[in-house]
């Protein structure tokens, strides 16, 4: 299809047509305002003088700019477009959609076209010129609608950006240690449009290469942190667990314990510690999200690794002179024996070895540990260090965290030595 000549349809309009339009602009404006207020409910505001004044100003400007464009097709509607961008921003600021404004523009365009058609016979305007007038009206209306939509989108983006900044500041406040004042939290939560819940749970996320997940609007999120983090309100409410699992599907996510809002920092600390142990392979990652409360005993074991290492050095000293393979076999047997109520047959079933092999190993352990195995307190210590050792099996002196990523909540990387 051939391209339209430059300037169409404005170039097809006789310049003198503008002179015929100018004396009737006030009448046309009155007709347009009346019809808009009749047909578009949102613009019918009796007694609201300021709103009626704004509507009249917009209508008069549109008519004025249109006539000036007819008089001079080179007169680009920059000022008029800026005006309608401002209208779009104003509609967004008031929380309204553009539907009412676009409906008003259609009604106004219809009235303008009707008046022009009625005056066509008086002005002796031919069909070609009348068609050009109609086309110019539609193009002008489209330009203004696009300008309003652009301003509306700009305002919405600005509001969304500011709201996101407020929510990130709120997340910082909730994670503060010591806790922030309840009044400060309440004020910032109101500004961020976040209803303060009774309880929360914090979430620590592993960095993902895929597209970031989308979260429900009541979840506070900051994916720009070193450890991307969330706060889930009322996590134990009806249906909340399934909703959270769906939102976090396919993401390495650890949910901290449910706590009062003022203790959100404690929840994120445990979530980060758990995430560190997942990265190191101490806690197994399955297909679903990981909940810290399901791994509390492991978290307790690794709360102070220097302390547990020192205890292991002390309690497992009888094994220190053996070869690593012997240490592993005897440590595995001793842990199974402690966990099985010191029943050799059950130990054999646990380890899938012959009972005679277990009895041989137990005799070795009795020789190495002597009366220590008869002391309940020492047996308790042994089970603690052997559990920790088993969790780190095949990872001696190895850091399994990704380079540059924090394991603990303070960013340090820690290890646990095997004897």
ABEGO torsion letter per residue (X at the ends): XBBBBBGOAAAABBAAAAAAAAAAAAAAAAAAAAAAAAABAAABBBGBAAAAAAAAAAAAAAAAAAAAAAABAABBAAAAAAAAAAAAAAAAAAGBBAAAAAAAAAAAAAAAAAAAAAAAAAAGBBAAAAAAAAAAAAAAAAAAAAAAAAAAAAAAAAAAAAAAAAAAAAAAAAABOBBBBAAAAAAAAAAAGBBBBABBBBBBBBBBABBBBBBBAABBBBAABABBBBBBBGAABBGAAAAAAAAABGBBBBBBBBBBAAAAAAAAAAAAAAAAAAAAGABBBBABBBBAAAAAAAAAAAABAAAAAAAAAAAAAAAAABBAAAAAAAAAAAAAAAAAGGBAAAAAAAAGBBAAAAAAAAAAAAAAAEAAAABAAAAAAAAAAAAAAAAABGABGBBABBBGBBABAAGBBBBBBBX
